[in-house]
Each structure stands twice: as structure tokens, then as C-alpha cells.
Amino acid sequence: MGLISDIKTIKRKDPAARHWLEIVLTYNGMHAIWIYRLTRILWILRLKLIARILSSIARLLTGVEIHPGAKIGKNVVIDHGTGVVIGESTIIADDVLIYHGVTLGGTGNDRGIKRHPTVCTGAMIASGAKILGNIKVGAYSKIGANAVVLRDVPDYSTAVGVPARIIPNEYSSDKVCSLSDKDRFIKESKKYGKKRHRV
Ligand SMILES: CC(C)(COP(=O)(O)OP(=O)(O)OC[C@H]1O[C@@H](n2cnc3c(N)ncnc32)[C@H](O)[C@@H]1OP(=O)(O)O)[C@@H](O)C(=O)NCCC(=O)NCCS
């Protein structure tokens, strides 16, 4: 289930992570993801009540609430963990970094199946940010601390403030989640992706 890969990703993304044993014993965000993977299997097997009970126990233990209906990719890191809420129809692609206090939630106005955000590959969501509604956070974009994001964020852009304003940069386009080719992910992340997530 990618446990070793999870540990390696934390070591790569968190300069404070010193040793694999320290990561296994102390990273509550990683514990939350591991329990989520179990609850997700139960959810798919239609054991939904057990999945919800287990995820609320996980919330008590880790401070992170991940609905078993959410879809979360590989190498997703929840750093510091506490106060993170991830709603039922959220989709999180690979290599996303999420800090404490982040909400991936609904606006309260949406109806239907998809009412929570989609976060694309390599995005970074800083502490306290709220991303609300069925919107997309583009690949390798950055959401600033305490931002409230209510509309799509293009790939490679930064969004800050309340409500969030988009700050493009030299790599930005008006495309959102346009990266689908793995080779391109690797190429792009080499020139832009990795070290920019170190805070
Ligand atoms: C968003 C962030 C990642 C910086 O991204 P960036 O693309 O390098 O953006 P810049 O620093 O160039 O700032 C661009 C503009 O956004 C503003 N800005 C940056 N972060 C902001 C924030 N959180 N809220 C409001 N405005 C912010 C800057 O003042 C600047 O404004 P200006 O263009 O008017 O001068 C960073 O500011 C941030 O929020 N980091 C928090 C990380 C975190 O959660 N750390 C917790 C670790 S425990």
C-alpha cells in the first residue's frame, strides 16, 4: 500500500524529518493516510458505517478527518496534520502536500455527487487554507496560508488571500489540471516542482 513510498516522500519534502523510525512513530498526517486507505477499502466494499466509525476514531487519534469517500493518490503528505478536513467527494492526485488546518470542503450551496475540490498533481496547500466547492487546484500550484479559494487555480499558479487572488508566474497558463502525461510531470517537476515545496 505504498508505506515505504510514504515514508520516503516525507523524508524528501520535510526538512525536519530525520529518520524513518521517527517518521513512522510521529507523523500523525501519515497515520491518518494509512487509516484512510483501510477505510477506503471498507467504503468500496459497501461497509460504509464501519468505514465512518473507523475514520472518526482516526480523527480522534490524529486530528485529521478524511472521509472514506474521498479519493487520494500516491505520495500525498499531510504535514503536522491537526485540523485537516477532507470531504467526501474530494479528489487528491499524486504528490500533493497539505499543511495543518486545511479544509477541502463544500460551500454548503452545492448539491449532487461532486461538491468538494479536486487537487491536481504536485500542488501545495499551505496551513489554514480553505478550498471550497467543486473547483480545481491546478498542477504544481501553491495555495497560500489562510487563503479562501472559491474558484479554479490554473496550473503552476499561486493563490493567496480572502477570497483568493491568482498570482501567475512564468510557468503559468490558463489551463487547470492540464498535465496528464507522466513524462511531462517528471520533466516539469525537475525544473520547477521539487524544492519549491520546501517551506
Ligand atoms: C503562498 C506561499 C507559498 C508563497 O508563494 P509564492 O508563489 O512564492 O509567492 P510570493 O512569496 O512571491 O508572494 C506573492 C504575493 O503574495 C503575497 N502573499 C504570499 N503569501 C501570502 C499569504 N499567505 N496571504 C496573503 N498574501 C500572501 C505576497 O505578499 C506577494 O504579494 P505582492 O505580489 O503584492 O508583493 C507562501 O507565502 C505561504 O503562504 N507559505 C505558507 C507555507 C506554510 O503553510 N507553512 C507552514 C509550515 S509549518
The ligand as an ORCA input file, in Angstrom:
! r2SCAN-3c Opt
* xyz 0 1
  C       1.996     31.239     -0.877
  C       3.424     30.995     -0.442
  C       3.731     29.511     -0.550
  C       4.377     31.813     -1.297
  O       4.194     31.527     -2.672
  P       4.970     32.344     -3.807
  O       4.431     31.899     -5.133
  O       6.440     32.155     -3.583
  O       4.502     33.814     -3.571
  P       5.358     35.119     -3.149
  O       6.058     34.889     -1.841
  O       6.162     35.533     -4.335
  O       4.219     36.181     -2.902
  C       3.407     36.664     -3.949
  C       2.447     37.672     -3.373
  O       1.525     37.001     -2.483
  C       1.566     37.596     -1.178
  N       1.394     36.511     -0.233
  C       2.227     35.440     -0.057
  N       1.692     34.609      0.849
  C       0.523     35.151      1.259
  C      -0.467     34.731      2.170
  N      -0.361     33.576      2.834
  N      -1.563     35.520      2.332
  C      -1.681     36.694      1.638
  N      -0.763     37.140      0.748
  C       0.322     36.371      0.570
  C       2.927     38.268     -1.108
  O       2.917     39.311     -0.172
  C       3.082     38.756     -2.534
  O       2.264     39.901     -2.691
  P       2.706     41.109     -3.697
  O       2.798     40.486     -5.079
  O       1.579     42.081     -3.558
  O       4.024     41.567     -3.184
  C       3.693     31.425      0.996
  O       3.535     32.798      1.121
  C       2.843     30.747      2.049
  O       1.681     31.067      2.279
  N       3.517     29.825      2.750
  C       2.933     29.165      3.880
  C       3.518     27.780      3.991
  C       3.041     27.115      5.248
  O       1.875     26.777      5.413
  N       3.963     26.895      6.163
  C       3.656     26.231      7.376
  C       4.802     25.302      7.672
  S       4.604     24.675      9.316
*
